[in-house]
Amino acid sequence: MSLVRKLKPDRNFTGVLVTLSILPIFGLTSLIFGISTGMYTLVGMVGLFGIYYLYGFIRTGNIAQLVICLYTAFFGYILFVAAGTGKESPFERIEFGLAYFLGLIFFGIVIIYLALTRKLKWRGREVFELAAEPIEDIGNGYTSRPRPVGKVDYSPQQMRSFARFCSRHLIALPYLTSKNVTLVPVKMGDEYGRLLGLSGDYRDATWVNFDVDGEVSVHIAQKDYLDYRQPLAFDQLCTSLGQVFIDFFGLYNKGEGVRAIDRMDELKIAFFS
């Protein structure tokens, strides 16, 4: 598979900034109110991350989100114990230090595995690269109107099951109604706003919609269209994006959903992109 990138380099540092924001808040709180208060503040921030990842697990069914939630619970508990021990450091106690060390090693190995296997990665960039792969024509005909791209034979149950598959593997975030299954591909860094509802109405995002009659339609947000290096022929891009999900559905329906994952893995896009 060609490794020529049609998307611009990823310059979204939201995920890194959100994580790193903990350090200055902890430092400032500790400086003003003392180290113990700083530690309790850190516990609170870690707890918020844990709640976020628990919600992410509930919303997507992605097991990796639950693992991170459990890690934050473990790390938050260690910090909480350390913050409330006064002058005596809990790390001087052998049993506490051993539990901390073993827990850190265990979660470290698991999280590295999840990162290397891309089970924690939102796959939006892969989806957009796959959609652009067959497009060679250049055009400037962007429109915000949804485009019909084809018709597929499926039952509502099959499509809802496919939506759960896309959600579980972070390929797209599904929005379900009685008449439609709408799949919104999410890039790394955009997941916070999308999951927490801070990115606006999902209908303004890029999506692929499957309705009860088998009709497939596509909407590409201008933000995502402008993320390509060149102004690709818009009609072709819409059709190709719809076809990516139609192909993924076909593979999943045959029990070969892993091949859809393999197609994305072959692009070798970095974990944080």
C-alpha positions in Angstrom: 0.0 0.0 0.0 1.3 3.5 -0.9 2.6 5.4 2.1 2.3 8.8 0.3 0.4 11.0 2.7 -2.4 13.2 1.3 -3.2 14.8 4.6 -1.1 17.7 5.9 1.2 16.9 8.8 -0.6 16.5 12.1 -0.3 19.7 14.2 -3.0 19.0 16.7 -1.4 19.0 20.1 -4.7 19.0 22.1 -4.0 15.6 23.7 -0.5 16.5 24.8 -1.5 19.9 26.1 -4.4 18.5 28.1 -2.1 16.0 29.8 0.8 18.5 30.3 -1.6 21.0 31.8 -1.6 18.9 35.0 2.0 19.8 35.8 1.7 23.6 36.0 -1.5 23.4 37.9 0.1 21.0 40.4 3.2 23.2 40.7 1.3 26.4 41.2 -1.1 24.9 43.8 1.8 23.4 45.7 3.7 26.7 45.6 0.8 28.7 47.0 -0.9 26.3 49.3 1.8 23.7 50.1 2.7 20.3 48.7 -0.1 18.4 50.5 -2.8 20.6 48.9 -0.9 20.3 45.6 -1.1 16.5 45.9 -4.8 16.5 46.6 -5.3 18.8 43.6 -3.3 16.3 41.5 -5.6 13.5 42.8 -8.6 15.5 41.7 -7.2 16.1 38.2 -6.3 12.4 37.8 -9.8 11.6 39.0 -11.3 13.7 36.2 -9.2 11.9 33.7 -10.4 8.6 35.1 -14.1 9.7 34.8 -13.4 10.9 31.2 -12.0 7.5 30.2 -14.8 5.7 32.0 -17.3 7.7 30.0 -15.2 6.9 26.9 -15.5 3.2 27.6 -19.2 3.5 28.2 -19.7 5.5 25.0 -17.4 3.4 22.7 -17.1 -0.1 24.3 -13.3 0.2 23.7 -11.6 -1.9 26.4 -8.4 0.2 26.2 -10.4 3.2 27.6 -11.3 1.1 30.6 -7.7 0.1 31.1 -6.6 3.8 31.3 -9.5 4.4 33.7 -8.2 1.6 36.0 -4.7 3.0 35.7 -5.9 6.5 36.8 -7.8 4.9 39.7 -4.6 3.1 40.8 -2.4 6.2 40.3 -4.9 8.5 42.0 -5.2 6.1 45.0 -1.4 6.1 45.4 -1.3 9.9 45.2 -4.1 10.1 47.7 -2.3 7.9 50.2 0.9 9.8 49.7 -0.8 13.2 50.2 -2.4 12.2 53.5 0.6 10.7 55.3 2.0 13.8 56.8 5.8 13.8 57.3 6.2 10.1 56.9 6.6 9.1 53.3 4.5 6.0 52.4 7.2 5.0 49.9 9.4 4.2 52.9 7.1 1.3 53.8 8.2 -1.8 51.9 4.7 -3.1 51.1 3.5 0.3 49.8 6.6 0.8 47.7 6.3 -2.8 46.3 2.6 -2.4 45.4 3.4 1.0 43.7 6.3 -0.4 41.8 4.5 -3.6 40.6 1.4 -1.7 39.7 3.4 0.8 37.7 5.3 -1.9 35.9 2.0 -3.8 35.1 0.1 -0.8 33.8 3.2 0.5 32.0 3.5 -2.8 30.0 -0.2 -2.9 29.3 -0.4 0.7 28.1 2.7 0.4 25.9 1.1 -2.7 24.3 -2.1 -0.9 23.7 -0.2 2.1 22.2 1.9 -0.1 19.9 -1.1 -2.1 18.7 -3.0 1.2 18.2 -5.9 0.0 20.3 -6.0 3.4 22.0 -5.8 5.3 18.8 -8.7 7.1 17.2 -8.6 6.2 13.5 -9.9 9.3 11.8 -6.6 10.1 10.0 -6.4 6.6 8.6 -10.0 6.8 7.4 -9.3 10.1 5.6 -6.1 8.8 4.1 -7.9 5.7 2.8 -10.6 7.9 1.3 -8.1 10.1 -0.5 -5.9 7.2 -1.7 -7.6 6.6 -5.1 -8.2 10.3 -5.8 -5.9 11.9 -8.3 -8.1 14.7 -9.7 -7.9 18.2 -8.3 -10.9 20.4 -7.9 -12.3 23.2 -5.8 -16.0 22.3 -5.7 -16.4 22.0 -1.9 -20.0 22.2 -0.7 -21.5 21.6 2.8 -24.4 19.7 1.3 -24.5 15.9 2.0 -23.9 13.8 -1.0 -25.6 10.4 -1.8 -23.0 7.9 -2.6 -24.8 4.6 -3.1 -27.0 1.9 -1.7 -26.2 -1.2 0.4 -28.3 -4.1 1.4 -28.4 -4.6 5.2 -30.8 -5.0 8.1 -31.0 -2.4 10.9 -29.5 -5.0 13.2 -26.5 -5.6 11.0 -25.8 -1.9 10.7 -26.1 -1.3 14.4 -23.8 -4.2 15.0 -21.3 -2.6 12.5 -21.7 0.7 14.3 -20.6 -1.0 17.6 -17.6 -2.5 15.8 -16.6 1.0 14.5 -17.0 2.4 18.0 -15.2 -0.4 19.7 -12.2 0.0 17.5 -12.3 3.8 17.5 -12.9 3.9 13.7 -15.8 6.3 14.1 -18.2 7.5 16.8 -21.8 6.4 16.0 -24.9 8.4 16.5 -28.1 6.3 16.3 -31.7 7.1 15.6 -34.7 5.0 14.7 -34.0 5.7 11.0 -30.3 6.3 10.7 -26.9 5.1 11.8 -24.4 8.0 11.4 -20.7 7.3 11.7 -18.4 10.2 12.6 -14.6 9.5 12.1 -12.6 11.2 14.8 -8.9 12.1 14.6 -6.5 11.9 17.5 -6.7 15.1 19.5 -10.3 15.7 18.5 -11.7 13.0 20.7 -12.0 15.2 23.8 -14.3 17.7 22.2 -16.3 15.2 20.3 -16.9 12.8 23.3 -17.7 15.7 25.6 -20.0 17.5 23.2 -17.7 20.5 23.0 -17.2 20.3 19.2 -20.7 21.3 18.3 -23.4 19.3 16.6 -22.1 16.1 15.0 -24.1 16.9 11.9 -21.6 19.7 11.2 -18.7 17.2 11.3 -17.6 14.8 8.7 -20.0 11.8 8.7 -21.2 8.8 6.7 -24.9 8.0 7.1 -26.7 4.7 6.6 -30.5 5.0 6.6 -33.2 2.3 7.0 -33.6 2.1 3.2 -30.0 1.2 2.6 -29.1 4.7 1.2 -25.6 5.9 2.1 -24.8 9.6 2.2 -21.7 11.5 3.1 -20.9 14.9 4.5 -17.4 16.2 4.7 -16.7 19.2 7.0 -14.7 22.0 5.5 -12.2 21.8 8.2 -11.4 18.2 7.2 -11.4 19.0 3.5 -8.9 21.8 4.1 -6.7 19.3 6.0 -5.7 17.7 2.7 -2.5 19.0 1.0 -4.3 19.6 -2.2 -8.0 20.5 -3.1 -9.0 17.0 -4.1 -12.0 16.5 -6.4 -14.8 16.8 -3.9 -17.5 14.5 -5.4 -14.9 11.8 -5.8 -13.7 12.2 -2.2 -17.2 11.9 -0.9 -17.8 8.8 -2.9 -14.5 7.3 -1.8 -15.2 8.1 1.9 -18.6 6.4 1.7 -17.0 3.4 -0.1 -14.4 3.0 2.7 -17.2 2.4 5.2 -19.2 0.3 2.7 -16.1 -1.9 2.3 -15.5 -2.0 6.0 -19.1 -3.1 6.5 -18.7 -5.8 3.8 -15.7 -7.2 5.6 -17.3 -7.0 9.0 -20.5 -8.7 7.7 -18.4 -11.6 6.4 -16.7 -12.0 9.8 -13.5 -10.4 8.5 -13.6 -7.1 10.4 -9.9 -7.6 11.3 -9.0 -7.0 7.7 -10.5 -3.5 8.0 -8.2 -2.9 11.0 -5.3 -4.3 8.9 -5.9 -1.8 6.1 -5.6 1.0 8.6 -2.5 -0.4 10.3 -0.8 -0.8 6.9 -0.7 3.0 6.6 1.7 3.1 9.6 0.4 6.4 10.9 2.0 7.4 14.2 0.0 6.7 17.4 -0.4 10.3 18.4 -1.6 11.4 14.9 
